[in-house]
Amino acid sequence: MPFAPPAADRRPHTIERHGRTIDDTYAWLRDEDWQRVMREPDELKPDIRAHLEAENTWTERALAPIAALREELAAELKARMKEDDFSVPTPDGDWAYYRRFVEGGQYPLLCRRPTEDPDATREQVLLDGDAEAEGESFFSVGAAAHSPDHRMFATAIDRNGSEYCKIGIRDLETGDMLADELTDAQGDMVWSADGRVIFYTVLDDNHRPCRVMRHTIGTVSSEDVTVYEESDPGFFLGIGKTESGRFVVIDAHDHADTTEVRLIPADEPAEAPRLLMARETGVTYDVSDNGETLIIRTNRDAVDFRIASAPLDDPDPANWTDLVPHKPGCLILAVVLFGNWLVRLEREQALPRIVVRSLADGTEHDIAFDEEAYDLSLMPGYEFETDILRFSYSSPTTPARVFDYNMRTCARFLRKEQEIPSGHDQGAYVCRRLLAESHDGTRVPVTVLHSKDAVLDGSAPMLLYGYGSYGFAMPSAFSPHVYSLVDRGFVYAIAHIRGGTENGYGWYLDGKLDRKKNTFLDFIAAAEYLIAEKFSSAGRIVAQGRSAGGMLMGAVANMRPELFCGILGEVPFVDVINTMCDESLPLTPPEWVEWGDPIRDAAAFEYMASYCPYTNVTDQAYPNVLATGGLTDPRVTYWEPAKWVAKLRQHNTADTDILLYMNMDAGHGGASGRFDRLSEVALSFAFALMVTGRA
């Protein structure tokens, strides 16, 4: 090409920790006033903006040969999307609430209809996303909540991707927006029982949810009362409501290990929050209530969690009684409580399971499924005194299905099946669950999807996806997007590596802190196993990871670059050392429990420095790389992928493309419109096809 890629200035800068000096010549790409940039993106320093725009221009030039393919893929992805889609209405007394899209619309309409009106002839549109987003480069509904009396409707809107939301409140009887506006909100919000008070969380200048506020309808926000303020920067606040609706729940938590819960009676919103159990490092718990009993899911004395009951008036752990004892290797993921039923979602040997328990007699039964790999999720509703449980099911070959399940009769009713307008033949594909042996003998689950007529002799290209952090398990769910690769001869694989919870909470513990490298080595082992089994071959695999999965991408690119022909690092957390040494950044103090504290702990610093992707870029032949970012991203700040790409390009000895695409109008989630988002998927897939010679 007639133009050279941008060469970022190298400006002297070092960090010194624990007797070690690390050069960081691209540190200038971080705007010192990043907090302002989050709120006002136009305030980005001109030299940084110029560099990011030059990177975007270069990426478009480098990918010019596949411009038509990107358009073709975007159209193909859109053809699999039902444009006038809708969610199954969720009943709440006299009303049922749902969201739907109109054909050609980018954003949802939030709606309700009378429960006895199944055809929605009396639909009421509560928020028209397309109308609200008109003229905006970014628009996202962070949360929405109706008051218990159905009179008020609150929405939290983010208009630049920074996740700073403004809460607006509509009177549903008049249709008018109230003068009440609540700013700097995180998005969590809960109504009091009488619908006259709304609780919400606000973000501080470092983008941490630090206060729970109480707002009385009809008053100005300056009169809002601070209900609870968290003083520890390592803890975030969240709010919710118990399933019965009886209590507002204030949840203080670090990123993974420790929680502390307070309750406020929803019918006495001015009462002070009542602490249930003081925080204990490493102990996490959540609560539901039924009459004078609390139901508690906790890892206290139970690595993979247990479910206990406790008296509401004295919930001290000494008074807990096990309902569902701890079973090592069987992780209790979630609990949904009904008036007569206790439902839990658990996972064992990388497969989820729903178990229904009668509160009357303690009998239990499972809801059974028979595919080799699949995903389940509970869909809690608004009603407490009901026998109906709603859940969704999908697998890599089976589109999502939403069921209503009668817990008393065990009858299952299909309420919705994901429609693929362009067609989907489930029988034309094969999904398998395999086990790859890692460096220490641990067997790592791998889910593989390919067409039935795929030739598995090592010649097929592969997209290998991984995450492996925060205890998040990669679901074996249906994704219509990946068929654009599978139908072009790709094998699609997910490596369920340590750092997630696919094999219990211990699987997570074995992939964090001073065992983090297991995550990377598991991913490499999965790639090597798939190569040995002829699903693909070295140099024909594209690795993909997002956010913390992007850190995985940076690490394996440094450790075993020859295995991959391409690396897709989407909003990648790659500048681990610098980020974890900066206490001002939004997620740093809460994430020391995940990665370690390199400021105060020399051993943590040395271990982190040994794998930090940005720190360990060195002179070697790197695969083709496409990194993406969002200018207003508060989770993985824009300068991480920008610095990583600059350093990779400086040290790469191969004739490969090192590319950066920075969305200048979005944050961590990328483009907000559902069709605009498809263009970003198409960009990644076209890159994968190009570097594997399938474009």
SULBEL-V176355 format. One record per run of one state. SS is the DSSP state (@ for helix, = for strand, . for the rest). FROM is the first residue (numbers start at 1). TO is the last residue. If there is no record, write none. Layout:
ss:SS from:FROM to:TO
ss:SS from:FROM to:TO
This chain:
ss:. from:1 to:13
ss:= from:14 to:17
ss:. from:18 to:19
ss:= from:20 to:23
ss:. from:24 to:26
ss:@ from:27 to:29
ss:. from:30 to:33
ss:@ from:34 to:39
ss:. from:40 to:40
ss:@ from:41 to:43
ss:. from:44 to:45
ss:@ from:46 to:62
ss:. from:63 to:63
ss:@ from:64 to:79
ss:. from:80 to:85
ss:= from:86 to:86
ss:. from:87 to:89
ss:= from:90 to:92
ss:. from:93 to:94
ss:= from:95 to:100
ss:. from:101 to:108
ss:= from:109 to:114
ss:. from:115 to:123
ss:= from:124 to:128
ss:@ from:129 to:133
ss:. from:134 to:139
ss:= from:140 to:146
ss:. from:147 to:151
ss:= from:152 to:158
ss:. from:159 to:164
ss:= from:165 to:171
ss:. from:172 to:176
ss:= from:177 to:191
ss:. from:192 to:196
ss:= from:197 to:203
ss:. from:204 to:208
ss:= from:209 to:216
ss:. from:217 to:220
ss:@ from:221 to:223
ss:. from:224 to:224
ss:= from:225 to:229
ss:. from:230 to:235
ss:= from:236 to:241
ss:. from:242 to:246
ss:= from:247 to:253
ss:. from:254 to:258
ss:= from:259 to:265
ss:. from:266 to:273
ss:= from:274 to:275
ss:. from:276 to:284
ss:= from:285 to:290
ss:. from:291 to:292
ss:= from:293 to:298
ss:. from:299 to:305
ss:= from:306 to:311
ss:. from:312 to:316
ss:@ from:317 to:319
ss:. from:320 to:320
ss:= from:321 to:324
ss:. from:325 to:329
ss:= from:330 to:337
ss:. from:338 to:340
ss:= from:341 to:348
ss:. from:349 to:350
ss:= from:351 to:358
ss:. from:359 to:363
ss:= from:364 to:367
ss:. from:368 to:374
ss:= from:375 to:378
ss:. from:379 to:387
ss:= from:388 to:394
ss:. from:395 to:400
ss:= from:401 to:406
ss:. from:407 to:411
ss:= from:412 to:417
ss:. from:418 to:425
ss:@ from:426 to:428
ss:= from:429 to:437
ss:. from:438 to:442
ss:= from:443 to:451
ss:. from:452 to:461
ss:= from:462 to:466
ss:. from:467 to:479
ss:@ from:480 to:486
ss:. from:487 to:490
ss:= from:491 to:495
ss:. from:496 to:504
ss:@ from:505 to:509
ss:. from:510 to:512
ss:@ from:513 to:515
ss:. from:516 to:516
ss:@ from:517 to:532
ss:. from:533 to:540
ss:= from:541 to:546
ss:. from:547 to:547
ss:@ from:548 to:559
ss:. from:560 to:560
ss:@ from:561 to:563
ss:= from:564 to:570
ss:. from:571 to:575
ss:@ from:576 to:580
ss:. from:581 to:587
ss:@ from:588 to:595
ss:. from:596 to:601
ss:@ from:602 to:611
ss:. from:612 to:619
ss:= from:620 to:620
ss:. from:621 to:623
ss:= from:624 to:630
ss:. from:631 to:637
ss:@ from:638 to:651
ss:= from:652 to:652
ss:. from:653 to:657
ss:= from:658 to:663
ss:. from:664 to:666
ss:= from:667 to:667
ss:. from:668 to:669
ss:= from:670 to:670
ss:. from:671 to:673
ss:@ from:674 to:691
ss:. from:692 to:695
